[in-house]
Amino acid sequence: MSGQLHPRYLKKKVQIALSDTPVVCLLGARQCGKTTLAQQLDGYRTYLNFDDNALLTAARQDPTGFVQGLPEKVILDEIQRIPELMPAIKASVDRQRTPGRFLLTGSANLLLLPRVQESLAGRVEILNLHPLTEQEKQHNSDSFLARLLSEPLSARIIGEQTAISGVAEAVCSGGYPEPNTRTEVRARQWHQQYLKAIIQRDVKDVAAIRDEDEMLRIAQILAYRTATLLNVSSLSNELDISRETADKYLSVLERLFLVQRLPAWHRNQAKRLIKSPKIHWVDSGLATTLNGFKTADWLDYKVNFGALLESFVVQQLIAQAGWLEDEIRFSHYRDKGQFEVDLVIEQGRKVWGVEVKKAASIQGKDGAGLAQLAAQSGDDFQGGVLFYCGNNCLPLAQKNCFAVPIDWLWRSPDHSAQRISLA
């Protein structure tokens, strides 16, 4: 692959935030492209990185003096390394609320760091940058999620039913920019070194961890269990550690944007909190490497690519939602009858369902979970999608539900309705 610069469709929202907010914070996993995006925004902003120990030491010794000595507009990279700076930034902003003064980037979720929450409240807009989506890698500004939320799907038959290409490559490559410039073998090596470096270097910024090897093992297990219901007790038993320790490790991986919990959907908002979430590995390329899978294994029925494919789709849609203005909520559906929907999308009271299937064909039973979700949602149900690896968009038994080629997530089909552009 070439080392070309890919568009980041979050850029427009960052620019808008800088136009009216004194502090804008861009959060995301290390190496997902935050610094590159921050430096693209304008050429008049001084860049400082707290991975530089000299800067880090100076800021820790005199946070107030450090902030007072900063240029008018500045990028402060890896801000999670020095939460002590937040009160000084708060005081500076309270004296001068000029929009766009501070552009912060962080590789840990600052909202989960107690020392930071109070200082940030009401003075900052936080935006999350995900690893590259396939849509960004294809330089396609036509968002599937934006279309789904604005116009009904319809059947589209383009020819004889066949399997589409490129899905295995998309899942295995993932979204970190650096490994996407490498061969598959070299990309796997990058993934392995990346995870070790994160655990050895970044974990200490967010928590005191006694055993790095235990941390690595729980990451490995969660990669095996991506797209499954989270069972912390099972994790603790498997690692022979306390449930409290397992939960702590899991929280650290969440803070570093490596894994994500997907809450359960329920019509009763309160009951969502007591139902089991699903756990998803955020980058499918990294998860594929941890599972020991390769692109060549895609057609091997003994290799369980289905869970990785589900996590891949979930993350693509969550990233696309970040580019939109309206708040979009995500969850999963599972009932006592074992009917499931991999992803529930909500906009206000409107509800959509998304299922994911590795096969290139559909069967009569496909979409049964979508039908259950439709029954639970009533008039709020807007439609459903069964992403699969076939080439035709086909109607399912449930009204407004369709089997959709999975590459519609990144390749725009021909639509008679006007497309929604994010360029």
Secondary structure, DSSP 8 states (H G I E B T S, - for coil): --------TTHHHHHHHHHH-SEEEEE--TTSSHHHHHHHS-SS-EEEETTSHHHHHHHHH-HHHHHHTS-SSEEEESGGG-GGGHHHHHHHHHH---TTSEEEEESS-GGG-HHHHHHHTTTEEEEE--S--HHHHTT--B-HHHHHHHS----B--SS--B-SSHHHHHHH-S-TTGGGS-HHHHHHHHHHHHHHIIIIIHHHH---S-HHHHHHHHHHHHHTTTEE--HHHHHHHHTS-HHHHHHHHHHHHHTTSEEEE-B--SSHHHHTTS--EEEES-HHHHHHHHT--GGGTT-TTS--HHHHHHHHHHHHHHHHTTSSS--EEEEEE-TT--EEEEEEEETTEEEEEEE--SSS--TTTTHHHHHHHHHHGGGEEEEEEEESBSSBEE-SSTTEEEEEGGGGTS----SS---B--
